[in-house]
Structure formats: structure tokens, C-alpha cells
Amino acid sequence: MPLLAVRNVTRRFGGIVAIDDVSLDVEQGQIVGLIGPNGAGKTTLFNLITRLYRPDAGELEFDGRSLLRTPPHRIVRRGIARTFQNVELFGSMTVVDNVLVGAHTRTRPFGGRAGRARAEETLEYVGLAAVAGRPVAGLPFGTLKRVELARALVARPTLLLLDEPAGGLNHEEVSELGRFVRKLRDDFELTILLVEHHMGLVMGVADRVHVLDFGRSIADGTPAEVQRNPAVIEAYLGAEE
């Protein structure tokens, strides 16, 4: 039984179909890449999994139970945490206080001594201990991405959704991120669903890759299988003239 099962899910916005009859499985312990052109429906699918949106049709199951019966504010407690394509942090709050927001499902509000210790340990893990007391406003974009990651990790998820974690990173930083994503999976015993446009990163870390195009699934398989798929080459990786 997969940890996450998306079954024949459709989501419309007015007359526009953002996701059309999409199905995919994410097995426990895997890193699964979710790729596709801009507007393919990747972030929409994340928003469905985390219950920001409700599908018009289909089913979402996590750990054998429907997600559609779970209120959005209970999703993190179910074991699902995420980062965002566009960083969503509280600019006037410190780095550590932003991370403590993610810990509220596991501890009382702002965590007390134990919660703060866990937040500080998580910031140490992602390399941000030195800026724990600084407001997040004005920090570099790559640092903000790490703060979001720490906020997700401190909630002790089983499934981690990463939405374009390589955005704004240079080539060397992307290579380091690939190693870090594998380390995250192993150290925290995570399952990871990764949305990313950087193909080198996805193909280098993912166990399987699922491809969307105009809201439809067009391919699913190992990175090697997906890279050879003619539909993927044409839709996303680029066909020869």
C-alpha cells in the first residue's frame, strides 16, 4: 500500500481544468519527483494534498485513510508538511519563532522549553543556528528557503512536500541541495514529493518521476525511463527541431 495515493483527481477553477483525472502513488521511503511545464498543475496538486483545495472528483489517501475527511488545519498532525514555491514566512518574526510556528501541532503554542529546543536543533541541522534570533525580513532568498524547510521538519512529518527548493540557487548550491535532500530522507526517515524545474536535481535524487502536462499525467517511471519518454521530451525537456 503506498503512503500517498492520488486516485483520478480532477480540480477545476471556473471553466479551467487545472488537474484532470490524475493518479499517482508515492511509496514510503521514496523520493518522487513531480515535474512539468509552468501551469501543468504541480502546485495545484500540492494544494489538494494539503487540503487548501478540495478536488471536484477523485480521492486522496494518506497512510490508508482518506485525506478528504481531514480538515486543512489537521493535515500537519496527520504527518504531512510542506514548503512553498513562493516563500511564506512571517517577516517581522525571528527565524526561530517562524520555526516554532511549525512545531505547534506537536507542542503547546510556541512550544515552551522543549519546543524551543527542538526548533533550535532543527535550525542547527539546516545550518541556520547563527541567524536564529534575526528577523526573517531581509535575509537572502536561499536562507528563507531553509527557514521554511526547518519549519516543515520541526513538525516531524512522515511525508515532506518540497515545492521548487532549488529556486534562486546557483549550480554549486543545487548540487549540495541534492545531497541534502537524500540526507533528509535518510536522517528523518521521510518520504519526499519534490516539485522542481531543475532537471539535474530531480533526475539525480528521485527514485521515481511523475510528469504532468496541462493538468494531465503523461509519464511515470524511473528517471531514466522518463528521460527517454517521447511525450516528456516534447512537452517538457524539449524536442529536436
Sequence and secondary structure as in RCSB ss.txt:
>XXXX:A:sequence
MPLLAVRNVTRRFGGIVAIDDVSLDVEQGQIVGLIGPNGAGKTTLFNLITRLYRPDAGELEFDGRSLLRTPPHRI
VRRGIARTFQNVELFGSMTVVDNVLVGAHTRTRPFGGRAGRARAEETLEYVGLAAVAGRPVAGLPFGTLKRVELA
RALVARPTLLLLDEPAGGLNHEEVSELGRFVRKLRDDFELTILLVEHHMGLVMGVADRVHVLDFGRSIADGTPAE
VQRNPAVIEAYLGAEE
>XXXX:A:secstr
  SEEEEEEEEEETTEEEEEEEEEEE TT EEEEE STTSSHHHHHHHHTTSS  SEEEEEETTEESTTS GGGH
HHHTEEE  SS    TTSBHHHHHHHHTTTTSSTT HHHHHHHHHHHHHHTT GGGTTSBSTT  HHHHHHHHHH
HHHTT  SEEEEESTTTT  HHHHHHHHHHHHHHHHHHT EEEEE S HHHHHHH SEEEEEETTEEEEEE HHH
HHH HHHIIIII    
